[in-house]
């Protein structure tokens, strides 16, 4: 007599989970910015926000703004979320000067929508970018 164990098959979840950075790298291959429709890239560190409009075809940065710039942050005690909104408004002014009416993609670099990114998004959504 043979004792046989019942055959059990377990379904495994996806063992390879992709990080936000890897997903973002793959997305960047699909969306390339041009001079007329640049890519809007946002980086958010623990305390600051950095935004730039990128023309990938000519490899140029059309706009760069951060919450650290003295032109944005008049008073050092101003909350960073308020300064992030000013960065968004400055981005819109630059877009009007360059006759940019839309962006090819909004690239958050895998960062979650925190307080600073939301304040920035509110400012650029008024112009119709999001």
N, C-alpha and C positions, 0 to 999 in steps of 0.2 A: 504494500500500500504506500502510495506516494502522498505526502502532504503537500498540497499546492496552496500557495498564497494567492489570494485574489489580486488580479492585476489592477493597480490604481494608476490612473494618469492624472497628473495635476496640470492644470492650465496655469502657466506662469504669466505674470504681467510683463509688459515691455521692460526688458532688463536694461536696455540702453536708454536712459532718459537724457534728453538733450538740454543743455543749459541754454539760458536766454542768449548768451553770447554766440553760441554756435548757430542758433536759429537766426539771429540777427545777421551773422556773416553770410548765411545762405540767402537771406532776403536782399542783402545789398547787391548780390550778383544780378538780381532781377530788375531792381530799380536804380537807374542811373540818372543823375541830375544833368540838365543842360543849362545853358545860359538863360533860356526863356522859362524853363521849369526846373529849378534847382531842387536838390534834396535837402530837407530840413533835418539836421542831426542835433540831438540834445543829449548832453552828458550831465549826470547829476551825481556829485560827490556827497559825502555825508553832510556838508554844510552849504555847498554852493551849487549853482546851476550855470551851465555853459551851453550856448546855442550857436549854431553856425549854418549858413546856407552854402551848400557845396555844389559846384559845377563839375561833375565827374568827368565830362568829356574833355574839358580843357584843364582839368586838375587845378582848379582855383577855388578859393574860399571867397564868396561874394560878401558875406557878412559874418562877423564874430562878435558876440556879446556875452558878458558874464556878470554875475552878481557881485564880482569883486572890483569891477571897473569904477573908478572914482567919478566918472561922468554919470553913472547910473546911481551910485550910492552917495548921495550928498551928505547924509548924516550917518555915521557909523552905527548908531543904535537902531536904525530902521530894520524891521524884520525882513529876513531873506525872501519870504514869500511875496512881499510887496515889491521888493527890488526885482524879483523874477517877472512880475507883471510889467514893470518898466522895461525890462529887456525885451519882452514880447512887443511892446509898443514901439520901441526903437527898431526892432526887426521890421515891423510894418512900414515905418517911415522909410527905411532903406529900400523895401520892396517897391514902394510908390516911386521913389527916385529912379530905380532901375527898370520900371515898367513891368514888374513881375506880378501876374495876377493869380497864378496857381503854382503849387509845388508838386513835384513828381511823387514824393513819398515823405511821410513823417516818421523819422527814425529815432525811437526812444532809447536805442542801444540796450534793450532788454530791461530797462529800469521800470519799476512799478510806478504807478501814478501817485506820487506823494504830494504833499502840500505845495511844494515849489513848482513841480511840473504842472499841477492843476492850475495854479495862478498864471503860469506862462501860457497854458493852453486856452484859458479864458480870454486872454488878451489877443491871441492870434485868431481865435474863433470869431471874434467880432469882425474881422476882415474877411472871413470866409475861407480860411485855410484848412479848417478841420470840419 
